[in-house]
């Protein structure tokens, strides 16, 4: 394994440590040492999440959107959505991730669908069922659209329990699920949890 490969595998785990110890500039400099776009993109995604947690929301989003590798960018934007939701910043997550998804060209349909799916989840946590359905409507694959809507309905069903301070077993036991936000928004008014219309 060469130094670039080692750096690409280790650096993502070091990003939060570098940021919390006041070494964000060193983290940015380390990114330039990684040649593989995928490895660099994963490291940028971790750095973006760490910057957000440190209070640099706009810089973190700019960094995530600028990732060159399409897969790493989609992954980072999805992770940003989860990070925003974890900190209760639903509106920022929904607004920015949806805008980023729309910037991904239709020629890159897979990554566009992934990022739109993240936007649907962010909008659901924000309690905006109407906007979540509108974002889901932009997903060009019927199976992926159905999956995003199913995720939205689960989130809408969990919001009352989370608001009451309870963590549903499905959320607590699912490593793939975004962390439950500390203070979820109210569910969207007039939207039934079993409504599948888009």
C-alpha positions in Angstrom: 0.0 0.0 0.0 1.4 3.4 -0.9 1.2 6.6 1.1 -1.7 7.9 -1.0 -3.8 4.8 -0.4 -3.0 4.8 3.3 -3.8 8.5 3.6 -7.1 8.0 1.7 -8.2 5.4 4.1 -7.1 7.0 7.3 -7.8 10.7 6.7 -11.7 10.5 6.8 -11.5 9.2 10.4 -9.0 12.0 11.3 -11.1 14.9 10.0 -13.4 15.3 13.1 -10.3 15.2 15.3 -8.4 17.7 13.3 -11.4 20.1 13.3 -12.2 19.8 17.0 -8.5 20.4 17.9 -8.5 23.6 15.8 -6.5 22.2 12.9 -9.1 22.7 10.1 -6.4 24.3 7.9 -4.2 21.2 8.2 -7.3 19.1 7.3 -7.8 21.1 4.1 -4.1 20.8 3.3 -4.1 17.1 3.8 -6.9 16.7 1.2 -4.5 18.0 -1.5 -2.3 15.0 -0.8 -4.9 12.4 -1.8 -4.9 11.6 -5.5 -7.9 9.1 -5.7 -11.1 11.1 -6.2 -13.2 8.7 -4.3 -10.9 8.6 -1.3 -10.6 12.4 -1.4 -14.3 12.8 -1.7 -14.9 10.6 1.4 -12.4 12.7 3.3 -14.0 15.9 2.1 -17.4 14.6 3.3 -16.1 13.8 6.7 -14.5 17.3 6.9 -17.7 18.9 5.8 -19.6 17.1 8.6 -17.0 18.1 11.1 -17.0 21.7 10.0 -20.8 21.8 10.4 -20.6 20.3 13.9 -18.0 23.1 14.7 -20.5 25.8 13.6 -19.3 26.4 10.1 -22.5 25.4 8.2 -22.0 27.4 5.0 -18.3 26.3 4.6 -19.3 22.7 5.2 -22.0 22.8 2.6 -19.7 24.5 0.1 -17.1 21.8 0.6 -19.6 19.0 0.1 -21.1 20.4 -3.1 -17.6 20.9 -4.5 -16.6 17.3 -4.3 -15.5 16.1 -7.8 -16.3 12.4 -7.5 -20.0 12.0 -8.1 -20.5 9.0 -5.7 -18.5 10.7 -2.9 -20.5 13.9 -3.5 -23.8 12.1 -3.2 -22.6 10.2 -0.1 -21.3 13.4 1.5 -24.6 15.3 0.8 -26.6 12.5 2.3 -24.3 12.5 5.3 -24.7 16.3 5.5 -28.4 15.8 5.6 -28.1 13.4 8.5 -25.7 15.8 10.3 -28.1 18.7 9.9 -31.0 16.6 11.1 -28.9 15.4 14.1 -28.4 19.0 15.1 -32.1 19.9 14.4 -31.2 22.1 11.4 -34.0 20.7 9.2 -34.7 23.7 7.1 -31.0 24.1 6.1 -30.7 20.4 5.3 -33.8 20.4 3.2 -33.0 23.6 1.3 -29.4 23.0 0.6 -29.5 19.3 -0.2 -32.5 19.7 -2.5 -30.7 22.5 -4.3 -27.6 20.3 -4.6 -29.6 17.4 -6.0 -31.1 19.7 -8.6 -27.6 20.7 -9.7 -26.7 17.1 -10.4 -27.4 16.5 -14.1 -30.0 14.0 -15.3 -27.1 12.2 -17.1 -26.0 11.2 -13.5 -29.3 9.8 -12.6 -28.1 7.4 -9.9 -26.4 10.1 -7.8 -29.3 12.5 -8.4 -31.7 9.9 -7.1 -29.6 9.3 -4.0 -29.3 13.0 -3.2 -33.0 13.6 -3.8 -33.7 10.7 -1.4 -31.7 12.5 1.2 -33.7 15.7 0.6 -36.9 13.8 1.0 -35.8 12.5 4.4 -34.6 16.0 5.5 -37.9 17.5 4.5 -39.8 14.8 6.3 -37.8 15.5 9.5 -38.6 19.1 9.0 -42.3 18.2 9.0 -42.9 19.4 5.5 -44.7 16.4 3.9 -45.8 18.4 0.9 -42.3 19.5 0.0 -41.0 16.0 0.7 -43.5 14.6 -1.8 -42.6 17.2 -4.3 -38.9 16.2 -4.0 -39.8 12.6 -4.3 -41.7 13.4 -7.5 -38.4 14.5 -9.1 -36.9 11.0 -8.6 -37.0 9.4 -12.1 -37.0 5.7 -10.9 -40.4 4.4 -9.6 -38.8 1.9 -7.2 -36.5 4.6 -5.7 -39.4 7.0 -5.5 -41.4 4.4 -3.6 -38.5 3.8 -1.3 -38.1 7.5 -0.6 -41.8 7.9 0.1 -41.7 4.8 2.4 -38.8 6.4 4.3 -40.7 9.6 4.5 -43.8 7.9 6.0 -41.6 6.1 8.6 -40.0 9.4 9.7 -43.5 11.0 9.9 -44.6 8.1 12.1 -41.6 8.5 14.4 -41.8 12.2 14.9 -44.5 12.1 17.7 -42.5 9.4 19.6 -39.2 11.3 19.2 -40.9 14.6 20.3 -42.1 12.8 23.4 -38.5 11.8 24.2 -38.8 8.2 23.1 -36.7 6.5 20.5 -38.6 3.9 18.5 -36.9 0.5 18.4 -36.7 0.7 14.6 -34.7 3.9 14.8 -32.4 2.8 17.7 -31.5 -0.5 16.2 -30.9 0.6 12.6 -27.3 1.6 11.9 -28.3 2.8 8.4 -30.9 5.2 9.7 -29.9 8.8 10.3 -29.5 9.7 13.9 -32.7 10.9 15.6 -32.7 14.6 15.9 -32.9 16.1 19.4 -36.0 18.2 18.7 -38.0 17.1 15.6 -40.3 19.5 13.9 -44.0 19.0 14.1 -45.5 16.7 11.4 -47.0 18.4 8.5 -50.6 19.3 9.0 -53.2 17.6 6.8 -50.9 14.9 5.6 -51.8 11.4 6.6 -48.9 9.0 7.4 -50.3 6.5 4.9 -50.7 9.0 2.1 -48.6 7.8 -0.9 -49.6 10.5 -3.4 -46.9 12.6 -4.9 
